[in-house]
Amino acid sequence: MNMIPTPAREFKPADFKSSVKPVWCPGCGDHSVLVAFQRAMAELALPPEQVAVVSGIGCSSRMPAYTNCYGFHGVHGRSLALATGLKVARPDLTVIVASGDGDGFSIGGNHFLHACRRNLDVTYIVMDNRIYGMTKGQPSPTTEPDWDTAISPGGTGVSPFHPLVIALASGANFIARGFTGNIGHCARLIVEAVRTPGFSFVQLLSPCVTFREDQQRVWRNVVHEAMVPETDDPARAARRLMTDDGFNLGVLYRGARAPYQPRPLANLDPSHFESEFAI
Amino acid sequence: MSAPGTATSLSIVLTGSGGAGVMTAGQTLLEAATSCGLYGLMTRSTGPQIRGGEAAAMLRLSTQPVQCPGDKFDILLALDFENIQRFAAELPLDAKSVIIADPADGDMPAFLKASGATAGYIEMKKLAKAVPGGRVSMVALGALARLIGLPEAAIVEAVAASLGRKKPEAVKASEQAVLLGAANAPALSIPKLATPISNSTGRWSFTGNEITGFGVLKGGVRFVAGYPITPATEILEWLAHAIPQCGGEMVQAEDELASINMIIGASFGGAPAMTATAGPGLSLMTESLGLAVASETPLVVVDVMRSGPSTGIATKSEQSDLNIAVYGMHGDAPHVVTAPLSVSDCLLTAQWSAHLAESMQTPVIMLSDQSIGQARVVVDKPADIRFETKRLTPTEPIQDYARYALTESGVSPMSIPGMAGGQYTADGLTHNVKGTPSSQAQDHIAQMDKRRRKIEAFDYGAHWADIDGEGELAVITWGSSTQPIREGAARARAEGVGVKLIALRLISPPQPKLLAEALKGVKRALVIEQSHSGQFWRYLRAFYDLDIEVTPIPQPGPLPIRPGEALAYIRKGAQA
């Protein structure tokens, strides 16, 4: 097994693309995330075999097989846990987690809190379209309360979840938001997220063209670059994220918390522990 | 000290309310006895309280190795009578038993009187008060030591060892209390333990849970994730201190859904991985166990079973997770289920389970239980068994890699992240040989065939079952039920009753040919297990052609199956 990174290899975005054709609808924002990911990896010059893309279930979670990296497409909601085990066991790998608003904030909500808290050096990309697309249009934790669907006639009446605030409160070290209408910016955010040590959370607003027909047009008109520069002050970031309109793009918080990385203390043979049992 | 005794085995139970120090006293007694060359077993029974609950330390001391509780207790030492009635069913006593109690605790509870046991009294609390810093449990141990013929010095030594010799005043107080207890021991006729010729050199002392941790470590496991749960936590605690010393890592997960996925991730990354849990945790893990089956990710899940369903009795044993371990996953999900046959056997079975997981790239569920996991034994040093554990990986440079290639054995070379050219996506979706998601019938069937083939075609060797004895009558059992039946069978043979014991260490996949071979010449079989619905018997009926007369004997937890009960079943079975 070659664990030593080969020096000075150059990569093109195409080096990170697999031959598998995405199942996504034409026009889906997730296509743009895939392109942004490939550009980011090429810029970071990471050998594809040193990158692992981990995901759960949902449209966004189809990402791993479309890359030429190692991938794990697991069960619904557990991608962060799987990525945690992988990164702890293999700190030499670059671990990217691809998720969506249902997978990440609903069924996987608890793991989101604890991944932020643990602050492992992992990048968490959540493609947020405020809808369950794969199951054909049910409200997610980020859906507007009056969004009318078959499973929630007249809307859920429940306020949406604010993932960025929760990420900050739970201890994430890097928080950013992008919009898939600007692939270059999304790629930039992914590069920054990977380069920043610790748990990096990137929310990418990724419109659903099938179940949220007007989303792409509306979002294009409302997104805007963050008015103030990024901060490393959690108090300032908290105020900023709490008053955020949800369309503020850019790096919104970058802290300096040391990442979690348990490491072996020694490499003894297990027979060393026989003395614990011997009388 | 009086003349050496003649008893080769004594069963002793120490009971008391919280804070009385029952477990510590039991541990001290076990250590003292084993320092004198005796073998021993200590099982524990506790109430649900965090602190201050009733507790019973159940010991069996013997000149021969012992791995299961005896039929009844020779001695009950009650540090007090508070809540003792809650243990009534767990404290078999008879007219030959003796009860040691404190007169200050008043009238003996009715169930103890009804047992016909002889009572002897010692003013434990009053005597303890006479020694500054003296503990009631030490007075009690002094009396007990005198009665069973253990040197008081052995008790004092054990106390000193547990206090780390850092607290000379405490050791001194304990010594005084022990001597006072010995001097005031009630006049009771108890056969004294024979002084063994051998000493304890070369013996090991461990709990089933500790040695399970050691077993997986020996089996190559280098990553552990887990969520605390009774009665499995000690496995995680043991590994938490040991695994970082052996080049591995341990993570405490936020829940069992996370712990199973963490070990899948670590194993995908190349680190042999395990978790330990109990029934409720296993229930949460089953979806992701299916992911490990589909993605062919090796891992070990140790389920230390307790009484279920739901929360059940978290502190007491039962063999009732067999169904979920074998059938729990949705879809057709071939995997391996193993079970240790004794406290000591946790070592071999855990090590073997890690070996099987890596060799076949499959999840292995090991079904231990509270009765062996939390029991401590003192035994001769276990044999140093080694397995050639090696995960099959592709030869580098890797070209045209197909992660799920259809091989003859069903096991395909598994690349590890970092290997150039070995990139693939592990997936819970049905996939083709490359790992690419596919909803085509031929891929589904080819991959299911492959996954079944690797589990069924594997050579499990002699470890699949422990078989001994000959006779027209056989007892078929599994896991922790084995030891009392082994002892009952030995007694039956001493009475001239031929009986064959077949104890399955490999629960799944079934081995019908091997069992048929083992049953040659057998005309009747008893299926003994610790479940209410006869889960093991039903499992045998489903997968084995048992064309002999079979009697199911399902006995639910939490009461242990005792050797005498096994003997009675065998006697009856032999007459049929």
Interface residues (C-beta under 8 A of the other chain):
Chain A: M1 N2 M3 V20 P47 P48 E49 Q50 A52 V53 V54 P64 A65 N68 C69 Y70 G71 F72 H73 G74 V75 G77 R78 A81 L82 A83 T84 G85 L86 K87 V88 A89 R90 D92 L93 N110 H111 L113 H114 P262 R263 P264 L265 A266 N267 L268 D269 P270 S271 H272 F273 E274 F277 A278 I279
Chain B: T34 S35 S200 T201 G202 R203 W204 S205 F206 E210 I211 F214 L217 K218 R222 F223 A225 A242 P244 Q245 C246 G247 G248 E249 M250 V251 A253 E254 D255 L257 A258 S259 N261 M262 I263 I264 G265 A266 S267 F268 G269 G270 A271 A273 E287 S288 G290 L291 S295 V378 K381 T393 E396 I416 P417 G418 M419 A420 G421 G422 Q423 Y424 T425 A426 D427 G428 L429 G435 T436 P437
